[in-house]
Amino acid sequence: MNGLISVIVATYNWPEALDACLAGLLAQSDSQFEILVADDGSQPETAARIAAWQAVASRPIRHVWHEDRGFRAGKIRNRAVAVSRGDYLLFVDGDCVTLPDFVARHRQLAETGYFVPGNRCLLSQAYTEQVLRQGLPLHSRSKAYFLVQRLRGRINRWLPLLYLPLTAWRYARAEHWQNAMTCNLAVWKDDFFRVNGFDEIYEGWGYEDSDLVIRLLHCGIRRKEGRFAAPVLHLWHRQNDRSRHDQNYQRLLARVADPAVIRAERGVGDTFELQTTPAAVQAGQ
């Protein structure tokens, strides 16, 4: 894959974590990508932080925002995709830190007819607080450093940070939708539009990313593993409000059971009227 990659970073009212996320993305060895911050209604402090990064960044950062009406991550990601310029989409969360080869590894894994979920290492609450308080540059740390953190109980796993060559095992779970999450997920933009993106009928926390993956599978796009190639370091945070969990889960099960459902009921094709913050407008968006 040789073209531009659009990295879509979802965020909501946690500018300290977003700083760590953007620092990792701006330290990538790959330079052929843009960053779009999909902001689910954050307060002005987040816009100010993004504007500060835009002023010093070596590659484009755009801020796509809508007002806060509860958890609407699917909708704001759709809006970011609608203004993206790349042919390949790479979704990460704004509380995830990437290592310098993250984008390059995803570029290497990209293949027509496949989406690619990566995996993650979870940081403990205490270690997350230390990282953010001290501004520790996790993206520049070595694997040996993280092995020490694993032995100290500061991260839950170390093995995902290892790299395994691209082999046939990456295709072994071609129709498996579980554990493919948008904290680390890559998909061709044409395939994303083919299924009409995220379904915006999912409001409140839960399963809008699984729903996307299931519809990709229904239309013949298969899974290719990004494990042991492109992990993220996921900062600890409290659970989101899960009051809509059961309703969203039942909707998801209905999608699993009906392979005829490919397109989102209300998706990216229905979302082109964008709202942007003053910082975004000043950046020429």
Stockholm file with secondary structure:
# STOCKHOLM 1.0

chainA/1-285         MNGLISVIVATYNWPEALDACLAGLLAQSDSQFEILVADDGSQPETAARIAAWQAVASRPIRHVWHEDRGFRAGKIRNRAVAVSRGDYLLFVDGDCVTLPDFVARHRQLAETGYFVPGNRCLLSQAYTEQVLRQGLPLHSRSKAYFLVQRLRGRINRWLPLLYLPLTAWRYARAEHWQNAMTCNLAVWKDDFFRVNGFDEIYEGWGYEDSDLVIRLLHCGIRRKEGRFAAPVLHLWHRQNDRSRHDQNYQRLLARVADPAVIRAERGVGDTFELQTTPAAVQAGQ
#=GR chainA/1-285 SS CCSCEEEEEEECSCHHHHHHHHHHHTTCSCCCEEEEEEESSCCHHHHHHHHHHHHHCSSCEEEEECCCSSCCHHHHHHHHHHTCCCSEEEEEETTEEECTTHHHHHHHHCCTTEEEECCEEEBCHHHHHHHHHHTCCGGGCCHHHHHHHHHTTSBSCSGGGSCCCCCGGGGTTTTCCTTCCTTEEEEEHHHHHHTTSSCTTCCSSSCHHHHHHHHHHHTTCEECCCTTTSCEEECCCCCCCCTTHHHHHHHHHHHHHCTTCCSCSSCGGGCCCCCCCHHHHHTTC
#=GC SS_cons         CCSCEEEEEEECSCHHHHHHHHHHHTTCSCCCEEEEEEESSCCHHHHHHHHHHHHHCSSCEEEEECCCSSCCHHHHHHHHHHTCCCSEEEEEETTEEECTTHHHHHHHHCCTTEEEECCEEEBCHHHHHHHHHHTCCGGGCCHHHHHHHHHTTSBSCSGGGSCCCCCGGGGTTTTCCTTCCTTEEEEEHHHHHHTTSSCTTCCSSSCHHHHHHHHHHHTTCEECCCTTTSCEEECCCCCCCCTTHHHHHHHHHHHHHCTTCCSCSSCGGGCCCCCCCHHHHHTTC
//
